[in-house]
Each structure stands twice: as C-alpha cells, then as structure tokens.
C-alpha cells in the first residue's frame, strides 16, 4: 500500500492541504485489488482506517523530531 500511495502522490493526486483529490481513493482501491486479488480490501473501512492510523503515527513522530534532543537514527531506522 505504501508503494501505491507513493505512486499516487508522485502523480500529483494530492491537494495542497495534503489530502487526496476526489477519486484517488478509488484508484488506490483498484491498485490494491490488482496487487492482492481476492483480498476484498475496500476504501471504507480498510484503506481509510489505515491512512488515519498512519497519519496519527506520523504526527507523533513529526512532533518528537521537532523537539530538542530527538533525532532520526538512520542506522537503526528509528527516533
């Protein structure tokens, strides 16, 4: 799913606010269906809930990295 999201973002299917343009979720759903046939993954609840969870986790890490004393350890791939 991350590869699909990366591709969608690279193709300019995000708004300036960071959210996806109308119809993008359908494209993501179809791409997932191609990569994972018979999975039954749908926009709601599967894709939307995963994006909501990732967004919350991103916000937490972003806030941590903006504080003094925190940084990204590229070797261990963690904060």
N, CA, C and O atoms as a Maestro MAE file, in Angstrom:
{
 s_m_m2io_version
 :::
 2.0.0
}

f_m_ct {
 s_m_title
 :::
 protein
 m_atom[316] {
  # First column is atom index #
  i_m_mmod_type
  r_m_x_coord
  r_m_y_coord
  r_m_z_coord
  i_m_residue_number
  s_m_chain_name
  s_m_pdb_residue_name
  s_m_pdb_atom_name
  i_m_atomic_number
  :::
  1 25 0.819 -1.187 0.000 1 A "UNK " " N  " 7
  2 3 0.000 0.000 0.000 1 A "UNK " " CA " 6
  3 2 0.868 1.258 0.000 1 A "UNK " " C  " 6
  4 15 0.519 2.255 -0.632 1 A "UNK " " O  " 8
  5 25 1.992 1.211 0.705 2 A "UNK " " N  " 7
  6 3 2.870 2.383 0.725 2 A "UNK " " CA " 6
  7 2 3.414 2.704 -0.669 2 A "UNK " " C  " 6
  8 15 3.545 3.872 -1.033 2 A "UNK " " O  " 8
  9 25 3.727 1.673 -1.437 3 A "UNK " " N  " 7
  10 3 4.196 1.906 -2.806 3 A "UNK " " CA " 6
  11 2 3.106 2.547 -3.658 3 A "UNK " " C  " 6
  12 15 3.383 3.430 -4.469 3 A "UNK " " O  " 8
  13 25 1.889 2.106 -3.474 4 A "UNK " " N  " 7
  14 3 0.766 2.684 -4.214 4 A "UNK " " CA " 6
  15 2 0.564 4.137 -3.809 4 A "UNK " " C  " 6
  16 15 0.365 4.994 -4.670 4 A "UNK " " O  " 8
  17 25 0.610 4.426 -2.523 5 A "UNK " " N  " 7
  18 3 0.462 5.804 -2.048 5 A "UNK " " CA " 6
  19 2 1.577 6.695 -2.569 5 A "UNK " " C  " 6
  20 15 1.337 7.845 -2.938 5 A "UNK " " O  " 8
  21 25 2.789 6.172 -2.599 6 A "UNK " " N  " 7
  22 3 3.927 6.926 -3.127 6 A "UNK " " CA " 6
  23 2 3.711 7.252 -4.598 6 A "UNK " " C  " 6
  24 15 3.970 8.373 -5.036 6 A "UNK " " O  " 8
  25 25 3.239 6.272 -5.358 7 A "UNK " " N  " 7
  26 3 2.977 6.471 -6.783 7 A "UNK " " CA " 6
  27 2 1.878 7.504 -7.001 7 A "UNK " " C  " 6
  28 15 2.001 8.371 -7.866 7 A "UNK " " O  " 8
  29 25 0.811 7.414 -6.224 8 A "UNK " " N  " 7
  30 3 -0.308 8.347 -6.344 8 A "UNK " " CA " 6
  31 2 0.160 9.770 -6.030 8 A "UNK " " C  " 6
  32 15 -0.201 10.710 -6.738 8 A "UNK " " O  " 8
  33 25 0.948 9.929 -4.990 9 A "UNK " " N  " 7
  34 3 1.453 11.253 -4.625 9 A "UNK " " CA " 6
  35 2 2.393 11.794 -5.697 9 A "UNK " " C  " 6
  36 15 2.359 12.985 -6.008 9 A "UNK " " O  " 8
  37 25 3.230 10.929 -6.263 10 A "UNK " " N  " 7
  38 3 4.164 11.351 -7.314 10 A "UNK " " CA " 6
  39 2 3.422 11.796 -8.569 10 A "UNK " " C  " 6
  40 15 3.915 12.634 -9.325 10 A "UNK " " O  " 8
  41 25 2.242 11.236 -8.786 11 A "UNK " " N  " 7
  42 3 1.438 11.614 -9.954 11 A "UNK " " CA " 6
  43 2 0.603 12.861 -9.694 11 A "UNK " " C  " 6
  44 15 -0.206 13.250 -10.537 11 A "UNK " " O  " 8
  45 25 0.789 13.489 -8.542 12 A "UNK " " N  " 7
  46 3 0.113 14.751 -8.231 12 A "UNK " " CA " 6
  47 2 -1.346 14.608 -7.863 12 A "UNK " " C  " 6
  48 15 -2.148 15.495 -8.152 12 A "UNK " " O  " 8
  49 25 -1.699 13.518 -7.238 13 A "UNK " " N  " 7
  50 3 -3.095 13.285 -6.897 13 A "UNK " " CA " 6
  51 2 -3.412 13.691 -5.462 13 A "UNK " " C  " 6
  52 15 -4.352 13.179 -4.854 13 A "UNK " " O  " 8
  53 25 -2.617 14.619 -4.927 14 A "UNK " " N  " 7
  54 3 -2.872 15.162 -3.593 14 A "UNK " " CA " 6
  55 2 -3.129 16.647 -3.714 14 A "UNK " " C  " 6
  56 15 -2.592 17.306 -4.604 14 A "UNK " " O  " 8
  57 25 -3.943 17.171 -2.827 15 A "UNK " " N  " 7
  58 3 -4.205 18.608 -2.767 15 A "UNK " " CA " 6
  59 2 -3.082 19.289 -1.994 15 A "UNK " " C  " 6
  60 15 -2.250 18.623 -1.378 15 A "UNK " " O  " 8
  61 25 -3.064 20.606 -2.031 16 A "UNK " " N  " 7
  62 3 -2.068 21.363 -1.271 16 A "UNK " " CA " 6
  63 2 -2.212 21.140 0.230 16 A "UNK " " C  " 6
  64 15 -1.255 21.331 0.979 16 A "UNK " " O  " 8
  65 25 -3.398 20.739 0.673 17 A "UNK " " N  " 7
  66 3 -3.638 20.501 2.096 17 A "UNK " " CA " 6
  67 2 -3.091 19.154 2.548 17 A "UNK " " C  " 6
  68 15 -3.059 18.868 3.745 17 A "UNK " " O  " 8
  69 25 -2.659 18.324 1.600 18 A "UNK " " N  " 7
  70 3 -2.131 17.017 1.943 18 A "UNK " " CA " 6
  71 2 -3.128 15.892 1.793 18 A "UNK " " C  " 6
  72 15 -2.750 14.721 1.817 18 A "UNK " " O  " 8
  73 25 -4.400 16.228 1.637 19 A "UNK " " N  " 7
  74 3 -5.406 15.187 1.441 19 A "UNK " " CA " 6
  75 2 -5.440 14.783 -0.031 19 A "UNK " " C  " 6
  76 15 -4.880 15.469 -0.886 19 A "UNK " " O  " 8
  77 25 -6.094 13.680 -0.313 20 A "UNK " " N  " 7
  78 3 -6.155 13.195 -1.682 20 A "UNK " " CA " 6
  79 2 -7.271 13.874 -2.455 20 A "UNK " " C  " 6
  80 15 -8.306 14.230 -1.890 20 A "UNK " " O  " 8
  81 25 -7.055 14.051 -3.750 21 A "UNK " " N  " 7
  82 3 -8.078 14.614 -4.616 21 A "UNK " " CA " 6
  83 2 -9.220 13.624 -4.787 21 A "UNK " " C  " 6
  84 15 -9.067 12.430 -4.530 21 A "UNK " " O  " 8
  85 25 -10.365 14.137 -5.223 22 A "UNK " " N  " 7
  86 3 -11.544 13.311 -5.438 22 A "UNK " " CA " 6
  87 2 -11.223 12.179 -6.413 22 A "UNK " " C  " 6
  88 15 -10.630 12.412 -7.467 22 A "UNK " " O  " 8
  89 25 -11.608 10.974 -6.064 23 A "UNK " " N  " 7
  90 3 -11.395 9.824 -6.930 23 A "UNK " " CA " 6
  91 2 -10.105 9.070 -6.681 23 A "UNK " " C  " 6
  92 15 -9.927 7.966 -7.197 23 A "UNK " " O  " 8
  93 25 -9.201 9.644 -5.901 24 A "UNK " " N  " 7
  94 3 -7.913 8.998 -5.658 24 A "UNK " " CA " 6
  95 2 -8.069 7.723 -4.840 24 A "UNK " " C  " 6
  96 15 -7.362 6.743 -5.074 24 A "UNK " " O  " 8
  97 25 -8.977 7.733 -3.895 25 A "UNK " " N  " 7
  98 3 -9.174 6.541 -3.070 25 A "UNK " " CA " 6
  99 2 -9.642 5.358 -3.920 25 A "UNK " " C  " 6
  100 15 -9.275 4.215 -3.649 25 A "UNK " " O  " 8
  101 25 -10.440 5.628 -4.934 26 A "UNK " " N  " 7
  102 3 -10.886 4.570 -5.842 26 A "UNK " " CA " 6
  103 2 -9.709 3.998 -6.606 26 A "UNK " " C  " 6
  104 15 -9.623 2.787 -6.810 26 A "UNK " " O  " 8
  105 25 -8.797 4.869 -7.030 27 A "UNK " " N  " 7
  106 3 -7.587 4.419 -7.727 27 A "UNK " " CA " 6
  107 2 -6.744 3.540 -6.812 27 A "UNK " " C  " 6
  108 15 -6.210 2.518 -7.242 27 A "UNK " " O  " 8
  109 25 -6.627 3.942 -5.544 28 A "UNK " " N  " 7
  110 3 -5.865 3.158 -4.567 28 A "UNK " " CA " 6
  111 2 -6.525 1.797 -4.361 28 A "UNK " " C  " 6
  112 15 -5.844 0.773 -4.315 28 A "UNK " " O  " 8
  113 25 -7.842 1.788 -4.238 29 A "UNK " " N  " 7
  114 3 -8.576 0.535 -4.050 29 A "UNK " " CA " 6
  115 2 -8.350 -0.408 -5.241 29 A "UNK " " C  " 6
  116 15 -8.126 -1.602 -5.045 29 A "UNK " " O  " 8
  117 25 -8.406 0.110 -6.448 30 A "UNK " " N  " 7
  118 3 -8.200 -0.721 -7.643 30 A "UNK " " CA " 6
  119 2 -6.771 -1.253 -7.716 30 A "UNK " " C  " 6
  120 15 -6.555 -2.411 -8.073 30 A "UNK " " O  " 8
  121 25 -5.804 -0.416 -7.379 31 A "UNK " " N  " 7
  122 3 -4.402 -0.847 -7.404 31 A "UNK " " CA " 6
  123 2 -4.161 -1.949 -6.374 31 A "UNK " " C  " 6
  124 15 -3.431 -2.904 -6.640 31 A "UNK " " O  " 8
  125 25 -4.774 -1.817 -5.205 32 A "UNK " " N  " 7
  126 3 -4.654 -2.873 -4.191 32 A "UNK " " CA " 6
  127 2 -5.312 -4.165 -4.657 32 A "UNK " " C  " 6
  128 15 -4.810 -5.256 -4.386 32 A "UNK " " O  " 8
  129 25 -6.436 -4.040 -5.357 33 A "UNK " " N  " 7
  130 3 -7.124 -5.229 -5.871 33 A "UNK " " CA " 6
  131 2 -6.257 -5.955 -6.903 33 A "UNK " " C  " 6
  132 15 -6.292 -7.183 -6.989 33 A "UNK " " O  " 8
  133 25 -5.476 -5.198 -7.687 34 A "UNK " " N  " 7
  134 3 -4.575 -5.815 -8.661 34 A "UNK " " CA " 6
  135 2 -3.432 -6.537 -7.961 34 A "UNK " " C  " 6
  136 15 -3.063 -7.648 -8.341 34 A "UNK " " O  " 8
  137 25 -2.876 -5.901 -6.941 35 A "UNK " " N  " 7
  138 3 -1.734 -6.486 -6.234 35 A "UNK " " CA " 6
  139 2 -2.140 -7.603 -5.274 35 A "UNK " " C  " 6
  140 15 -1.373 -8.538 -5.042 35 A "UNK " " O  " 8
  141 25 -3.334 -7.505 -4.725 36 A "UNK " " N  " 7
  142 3 -3.822 -8.501 -3.756 36 A "UNK " " CA " 6
  143 2 -5.209 -8.977 -4.169 36 A "UNK " " C  " 6
  144 15 -6.199 -8.638 -3.521 36 A "UNK " " O  " 8
  145 25 -5.288 -9.761 -5.244 37 A "UNK " " N  " 7
  146 3 -6.614 -10.210 -5.686 37 A "UNK " " CA " 6
  147 2 -7.312 -11.047 -4.609 37 A "UNK " " C  " 6
  148 15 -6.663 -11.732 -3.819 37 A "UNK " " O  " 8
  149 25 -8.603 -10.979 -4.596 38 A "UNK " " N  " 7
  150 3 -9.453 -11.717 -3.651 38 A "UNK " " CA " 6
  151 2 -9.271 -11.279 -2.195 38 A "UNK " " C  " 6
  152 15 -9.711 -11.978 -1.282 38 A "UNK " " O  " 8
  153 25 -8.631 -10.136 -1.972 39 A "UNK " " N  " 7
  154 3 -8.454 -9.659 -0.592 39 A "UNK " " CA " 6
  155 2 -9.707 -8.961 -0.080 39 A "UNK " " C  " 6
  156 15 -9.973 -8.949 1.122 39 A "UNK " " O  " 8
  157 25 -10.468 -8.387 -0.990 40 A "UNK " " N  " 7
  158 3 -11.691 -7.700 -0.590 40 A "UNK " " CA " 6
  159 2 -11.454 -6.376 0.099 40 A "UNK " " C  " 6
  160 15 -12.350 -5.870 0.774 40 A "UNK " " O  " 8
  161 25 -10.258 -5.792 -0.052 41 A "UNK " " N  " 7
  162 3 -9.967 -4.514 0.593 41 A "UNK " " CA " 6
  163 2 -10.782 -3.405 -0.064 41 A "UNK " " C  " 6
  164 15 -10.802 -3.278 -1.288 41 A "UNK " " O  " 8
  165 25 -11.447 -2.613 0.757 42 A "UNK " " N  " 7
  166 3 -12.306 -1.535 0.289 42 A "UNK " " CA " 6
  167 2 -11.848 -0.206 0.873 42 A "UNK " " C  " 6
  168 15 -11.107 -0.152 1.854 42 A "UNK " " O  " 8
  169 25 -12.318 0.873 0.229 43 A "UNK " " N  " 7
  170 3 -11.976 2.212 0.705 43 A "UNK " " CA " 6
  171 2 -12.374 2.352 2.171 43 A "UNK " " C  " 6
  172 15 -11.572 2.737 3.021 43 A "UNK " " O  " 8
  173 25 -13.635 2.029 2.438 44 A "UNK " " N  " 7
  174 3 -14.121 2.098 3.806 44 A "UNK " " CA " 6
  175 2 -14.556 0.704 4.207 44 A "UNK " " C  " 6
  176 15 -15.446 0.152 3.559 44 A "UNK " " O  " 8
  177 25 -14.003 0.122 5.200 45 A "UNK " " N  " 7
  178 3 -13.225 0.698 6.294 45 A "UNK " " CA " 6
  179 2 -11.719 0.496 6.160 45 A "UNK " " C  " 6
  180 15 -10.966 1.139 6.891 45 A "UNK " " O  " 8
  181 25 -11.250 -0.354 5.275 46 A "UNK " " N  " 7
  182 3 -9.856 -0.781 5.261 46 A "UNK " " CA " 6
  183 2 -8.853 0.329 4.970 46 A "UNK " " C  " 6
  184 15 -7.987 0.608 5.799 46 A "UNK " " O  " 8
  185 25 -8.956 0.962 3.812 47 A "UNK " " N  " 7
  186 3 -7.953 1.940 3.397 47 A "UNK " " CA " 6
  187 2 -8.029 3.199 4.252 47 A "UNK " " C  " 6
  188 15 -7.005 3.696 4.723 47 A "UNK " " O  " 8
  189 25 -9.232 3.714 4.452 48 A "UNK " " N  " 7
  190 3 -9.378 4.942 5.242 48 A "UNK " " CA " 6
  191 2 -8.874 4.764 6.673 48 A "UNK " " C  " 6
  192 15 -8.229 5.662 7.214 48 A "UNK " " O  " 8
  193 25 -9.156 3.627 7.288 49 A "UNK " " N  " 7
  194 3 -8.713 3.425 8.671 49 A "UNK " " CA " 6
  195 2 -7.193 3.303 8.745 49 A "UNK " " C  " 6
  196 15 -6.576 3.798 9.688 49 A "UNK " " O  " 8
  197 25 -6.591 2.649 7.760 50 A "UNK " " N  " 7
  198 3 -5.126 2.523 7.753 50 A "UNK " " CA " 6
  199 2 -4.473 3.888 7.552 50 A "UNK " " C  " 6
  200 15 -3.487 4.205 8.217 50 A "UNK " " O  " 8
  201 25 -5.013 4.693 6.646 51 A "UNK " " N  " 7
  202 3 -4.466 6.037 6.431 51 A "UNK " " CA " 6
  203 2 -4.614 6.901 7.677 51 A "UNK " " C  " 6
  204 15 -3.709 7.665 8.013 51 A "UNK " " O  " 8
  205 25 -5.743 6.787 8.363 52 A "UNK " " N  " 7
  206 3 -5.966 7.553 9.594 52 A "UNK " " CA " 6
  207 2 -4.941 7.165 10.660 52 A "UNK " " C  " 6
  208 15 -4.399 8.025 11.353 52 A "UNK " " O  " 8
  209 25 -4.684 5.864 10.783 53 A "UNK " " N  " 7
  210 3 -3.703 5.384 11.765 53 A "UNK " " CA " 6
  211 2 -2.305 5.877 11.422 53 A "UNK " " C  " 6
  212 15 -1.583 6.356 12.296 53 A "UNK " " O  " 8
  213 25 -1.916 5.761 10.144 54 A "UNK " " N  " 7
  214 3 -0.584 6.209 9.724 54 A "UNK " " CA " 6
  215 2 -0.412 7.712 9.917 54 A "UNK " " C  " 6
  216 15 0.662 8.174 10.302 54 A "UNK " " O  " 8
  217 25 -1.476 8.476 9.648 55 A "UNK " " N  " 7
  218 3 -1.406 9.931 9.818 55 A "UNK " " CA " 6
  219 2 -1.163 10.285 11.282 55 A "UNK " " C  " 6
  220 15 -0.353 11.159 11.588 55 A "UNK " " O  " 8
  221 25 -1.864 9.607 12.182 56 A "UNK " " N  " 7
  222 3 -1.690 9.873 13.610 56 A "UNK " " CA " 6
  223 2 -0.263 9.533 14.052 56 A "UNK " " C  " 6
  224 15 0.360 10.294 14.793 56 A "UNK " " O  " 8
  225 25 0.247 8.392 13.596 57 A "UNK " " N  " 7
  226 3 1.614 8.000 13.942 57 A "UNK " " CA " 6
  227 2 2.634 8.984 13.363 57 A "UNK " " C  " 6
  228 15 3.619 9.318 14.022 57 A "UNK " " O  " 8
  229 25 2.400 9.446 12.136 58 A "UNK " " N  " 7
  230 3 3.292 10.426 11.510 58 A "UNK " " CA " 6
  231 2 3.321 11.713 12.334 58 A "UNK " " C  " 6
  232 15 4.388 12.278 12.571 58 A "UNK " " O  " 8
  233 25 2.156 12.170 12.767 59 A "UNK " " N  " 7
  234 3 2.085 13.398 13.564 59 A "UNK " " CA " 6
  235 2 2.873 13.259 14.862 59 A "UNK " " C  " 6
  236 15 3.549 14.198 15.282 59 A "UNK " " O  " 8
  237 25 2.792 12.100 15.496 60 A "UNK " " N  " 7
  238 3 3.528 11.866 16.745 60 A "UNK " " CA " 6
  239 2 5.035 11.932 16.499 60 A "UNK " " C  " 6
  240 15 5.758 12.604 17.234 60 A "UNK " " O  " 8
  241 25 5.503 11.238 15.471 61 A "UNK " " N  " 7
  242 3 6.938 11.228 15.159 61 A "UNK " " CA " 6
  243 2 7.394 12.621 14.732 61 A "UNK " " C  " 6
  244 15 8.472 13.063 15.131 61 A "UNK " " O  " 8
  245 25 6.592 13.316 13.929 62 A "UNK " " N  " 7
  246 3 6.935 14.671 13.488 62 A "UNK " " CA " 6
  247 2 7.093 15.603 14.689 62 A "UNK " " C  " 6
  248 15 8.043 16.382 14.757 62 A "UNK " " O  " 8
  249 25 6.164 15.519 15.625 63 A "UNK " " N  " 7
  250 3 6.250 16.350 16.830 63 A "UNK " " CA " 6
  251 2 7.498 16.027 17.645 63 A "UNK " " C  " 6
  252 15 8.161 16.930 18.154 63 A "UNK " " O  " 8
  253 25 7.818 14.743 17.769 64 A "UNK " " N  " 7
  254 3 9.017 14.350 18.513 64 A "UNK " " CA " 6
  255 2 10.280 14.905 17.857 64 A "UNK " " C  " 6
  256 15 11.163 15.429 18.535 64 A "UNK " " O  " 8
  257 25 10.355 14.786 16.534 65 A "UNK " " N  " 7
  258 3 11.555 15.236 15.835 65 A "UNK " " CA " 6
  259 2 11.726 16.749 15.874 65 A "UNK " " C  " 6
  260 15 12.834 17.251 15.686 65 A "UNK " " O  " 8
  261 25 10.645 17.478 16.117 66 A "UNK " " N  " 7
  262 3 10.751 18.933 16.187 66 A "UNK " " CA " 6
  263 2 11.228 19.408 17.560 66 A "UNK " " C  " 6
  264 15 11.527 20.589 17.735 66 A "UNK " " O  " 8
  265 25 11.301 18.506 18.526 67 A "UNK " " N  " 7
  266 3 11.750 18.843 19.881 67 A "UNK " " CA " 6
  267 2 13.261 18.649 20.004 67 A "UNK " " C  " 6
  268 15 13.851 17.813 19.319 67 A "UNK " " O  " 8
  269 25 13.858 19.417 20.866 68 A "UNK " " N  " 7
  270 3 15.284 19.313 21.126 68 A "UNK " " CA " 6
  271 2 15.602 17.976 21.780 68 A "UNK " " C  " 6
  272 15 14.888 17.537 22.682 68 A "UNK " " O  " 8
  273 25 16.656 17.338 21.333 69 A "UNK " " N  " 7
  274 3 17.081 16.082 21.922 69 A "UNK " " CA " 6
  275 2 16.630 14.856 21.161 69 A "UNK " " C  " 6
  276 15 17.082 13.748 21.450 69 A "UNK " " O  " 8
  277 25 15.741 15.032 20.186 70 A "UNK " " N  " 7
  278 3 15.280 13.916 19.386 70 A "UNK " " CA " 6
  279 2 15.851 14.031 17.977 70 A "UNK " " C  " 6
  280 15 16.025 15.130 17.450 70 A "UNK " " O  " 8
  281 25 16.134 12.904 17.389 71 A "UNK " " N  " 7
  282 3 16.620 12.885 16.014 71 A "UNK " " CA " 6
  283 2 16.381 11.517 15.405 71 A "UNK " " C  " 6
  284 15 15.984 10.578 16.097 71 A "UNK " " O  " 8
  285 25 16.620 11.411 14.128 72 A "UNK " " N  " 7
  286 3 16.421 10.159 13.412 72 A "UNK " " CA " 6
  287 2 17.737 9.399 13.347 72 A "UNK " " C  " 6
  288 15 18.753 9.946 12.917 72 A "UNK " " O  " 8
  289 25 17.723 8.137 13.774 73 A "UNK " " N  " 7
  290 3 18.883 7.270 13.695 73 A "UNK " " CA " 6
  291 2 18.749 6.482 12.393 73 A "UNK " " C  " 6
  292 15 17.961 5.541 12.306 73 A "UNK " " O  " 8
  293 25 19.522 6.876 11.389 74 A "UNK " " N  " 7
  294 3 19.398 6.270 10.064 74 A "UNK " " CA " 6
  295 2 19.877 4.816 10.066 74 A "UNK " " C  " 6
  296 15 19.401 4.000 9.276 74 A "UNK " " O  " 8
  297 25 20.811 4.501 10.948 75 A "UNK " " N  " 7
  298 3 21.333 3.125 11.008 75 A "UNK " " CA " 6
  299 2 20.286 2.158 11.566 75 A "UNK " " C  " 6
  300 15 20.092 1.065 11.034 75 A "UNK " " O  " 8
  301 25 19.607 2.577 12.652 76 A "UNK " " N  " 7
  302 3 18.605 1.722 13.281 76 A "UNK " " CA " 6
  303 2 17.205 1.974 12.749 76 A "UNK " " C  " 6
  304 15 16.272 1.238 13.070 76 A "UNK " " O  " 8
  305 25 17.055 3.023 11.927 77 A "UNK " " N  " 7
  306 3 15.758 3.401 11.339 77 A "UNK " " CA " 6
  307 2 14.691 3.655 12.394 77 A "UNK " " C  " 6
  308 15 13.590 3.107 12.340 77 A "UNK " " O  " 8
  309 25 15.057 4.519 13.372 78 A "UNK " " N  " 7
  310 3 14.119 4.854 14.434 78 A "UNK " " CA " 6
  311 2 14.449 6.227 14.999 78 A "UNK " " C  " 6
  312 15 15.490 6.806 14.691 78 A "UNK " " O  " 8
  313 25 13.549 6.738 15.829 79 A "UNK " " N  " 7
  314 3 13.763 8.028 16.507 79 A "UNK " " CA " 6
  315 2 14.651 7.787 17.687 79 A "UNK " " C  " 6
  316 15 14.975 8.723 18.418 79 A "UNK " " O  " 8
  :::
 }
 m_bond[315] {
  # First column is bond index #
  i_m_from
  i_m_to
  i_m_order
  :::
  1 1 2 1
  2 2 3 1
  3 3 4 2
  4 3 5 1
  5 5 6 1
  6 6 7 1
  7 7 8 2
  8 7 9 1
  9 9 10 1
  10 10 11 1
  11 11 12 2
  12 11 13 1
  13 13 14 1
  14 14 15 1
  15 15 16 2
  16 15 17 1
  17 17 18 1
  18 18 19 1
  19 19 20 2
  20 19 21 1
  21 21 22 1
  22 22 23 1
  23 23 24 2
  24 23 25 1
  25 25 26 1
  26 26 27 1
  27 27 28 2
  28 27 29 1
  29 29 30 1
  30 30 31 1
  31 31 32 2
  32 31 33 1
  33 33 34 1
  34 34 35 1
  35 35 36 2
  36 35 37 1
  37 37 38 1
  38 38 39 1
  39 39 40 2
  40 39 41 1
  41 41 42 1
  42 42 43 1
  43 43 44 2
  44 43 45 1
  45 45 46 1
  46 46 47 1
  47 47 48 2
  48 47 49 1
  49 49 50 1
  50 50 51 1
  51 51 52 2
  52 51 53 1
  53 53 54 1
  54 54 55 1
  55 55 56 2
  56 55 57 1
  57 57 58 1
  58 58 59 1
  59 59 60 2
  60 59 61 1
  61 61 62 1
  62 62 63 1
  63 63 64 2
  64 63 65 1
  65 65 66 1
  66 66 67 1
  67 67 68 2
  68 67 69 1
  69 69 70 1
  70 70 71 1
  71 71 72 2
  72 71 73 1
  73 73 74 1
  74 74 75 1
  75 75 76 2
  76 75 77 1
  77 77 78 1
  78 78 79 1
  79 79 80 2
  80 79 81 1
  81 81 82 1
  82 82 83 1
  83 83 84 2
  84 83 85 1
  85 85 86 1
  86 86 87 1
  87 87 88 2
  88 87 89 1
  89 89 90 1
  90 90 91 1
  91 91 92 2
  92 91 93 1
  93 93 94 1
  94 94 95 1
  95 95 96 2
  96 95 97 1
  97 97 98 1
  98 98 99 1
  99 99 100 2
  100 99 101 1
  101 101 102 1
  102 102 103 1
  103 103 104 2
  104 103 105 1
  105 105 106 1
  106 106 107 1
  107 107 108 2
  108 107 109 1
  109 109 110 1
  110 110 111 1
  111 111 112 2
  112 111 113 1
  113 113 114 1
  114 114 115 1
  115 115 116 2
  116 115 117 1
  117 117 118 1
  118 118 119 1
  119 119 120 2
  120 119 121 1
  121 121 122 1
  122 122 123 1
  123 123 124 2
  124 123 125 1
  125 125 126 1
  126 126 127 1
  127 127 128 2
  128 127 129 1
  129 129 130 1
  130 130 131 1
  131 131 132 2
  132 131 133 1
  133 133 134 1
  134 134 135 1
  135 135 136 2
  136 135 137 1
  137 137 138 1
  138 138 139 1
  139 139 140 2
  140 139 141 1
  141 141 142 1
  142 142 143 1
  143 143 144 2
  144 143 145 1
  145 145 146 1
  146 146 147 1
  147 147 148 2
  148 147 149 1
  149 149 150 1
  150 150 151 1
  151 151 152 2
  152 151 153 1
  153 153 154 1
  154 154 155 1
  155 155 156 2
  156 155 157 1
  157 157 158 1
  158 158 159 1
  159 159 160 2
  160 159 161 1
  161 161 162 1
  162 162 163 1
  163 163 164 2
  164 163 165 1
  165 165 166 1
  166 166 167 1
  167 167 168 2
  168 167 169 1
  169 169 170 1
  170 170 171 1
  171 171 172 2
  172 171 173 1
  173 173 174 1
  174 174 175 1
  175 175 176 2
  176 175 177 1
  177 177 178 1
  178 178 179 1
  179 179 180 2
  180 179 181 1
  181 181 182 1
  182 182 183 1
  183 183 184 2
  184 183 185 1
  185 185 186 1
  186 186 187 1
  187 187 188 2
  188 187 189 1
  189 189 190 1
  190 190 191 1
  191 191 192 2
  192 191 193 1
  193 193 194 1
  194 194 195 1
  195 195 196 2
  196 195 197 1
  197 197 198 1
  198 198 199 1
  199 199 200 2
  200 199 201 1
  201 201 202 1
  202 202 203 1
  203 203 204 2
  204 203 205 1
  205 205 206 1
  206 206 207 1
  207 207 208 2
  208 207 209 1
  209 209 210 1
  210 210 211 1
  211 211 212 2
  212 211 213 1
  213 213 214 1
  214 214 215 1
  215 215 216 2
  216 215 217 1
  217 217 218 1
  218 218 219 1
  219 219 220 2
  220 219 221 1
  221 221 222 1
  222 222 223 1
  223 223 224 2
  224 223 225 1
  225 225 226 1
  226 226 227 1
  227 227 228 2
  228 227 229 1
  229 229 230 1
  230 230 231 1
  231 231 232 2
  232 231 233 1
  233 233 234 1
  234 234 235 1
  235 235 236 2
  236 235 237 1
  237 237 238 1
  238 238 239 1
  239 239 240 2
  240 239 241 1
  241 241 242 1
  242 242 243 1
  243 243 244 2
  244 243 245 1
  245 245 246 1
  246 246 247 1
  247 247 248 2
  248 247 249 1
  249 249 250 1
  250 250 251 1
  251 251 252 2
  252 251 253 1
  253 253 254 1
  254 254 255 1
  255 255 256 2
  256 255 257 1
  257 257 258 1
  258 258 259 1
  259 259 260 2
  260 259 261 1
  261 261 262 1
  262 262 263 1
  263 263 264 2
  264 263 265 1
  265 265 266 1
  266 266 267 1
  267 267 268 2
  268 267 269 1
  269 269 270 1
  270 270 271 1
  271 271 272 2
  272 271 273 1
  273 273 274 1
  274 274 275 1
  275 275 276 2
  276 275 277 1
  277 277 278 1
  278 278 279 1
  279 279 280 2
  280 279 281 1
  281 281 282 1
  282 282 283 1
  283 283 284 2
  284 283 285 1
  285 285 286 1
  286 286 287 1
  287 287 288 2
  288 287 289 1
  289 289 290 1
  290 290 291 1
  291 291 292 2
  292 291 293 1
  293 293 294 1
  294 294 295 1
  295 295 296 2
  296 295 297 1
  297 297 298 1
  298 298 299 1
  299 299 300 2
  300 299 301 1
  301 301 302 1
  302 302 303 1
  303 303 304 2
  304 303 305 1
  305 305 306 1
  306 306 307 1
  307 307 308 2
  308 307 309 1
  309 309 310 1
  310 310 311 1
  311 311 312 2
  312 311 313 1
  313 313 314 1
  314 314 315 1
  315 315 316 2
  :::
 }
}
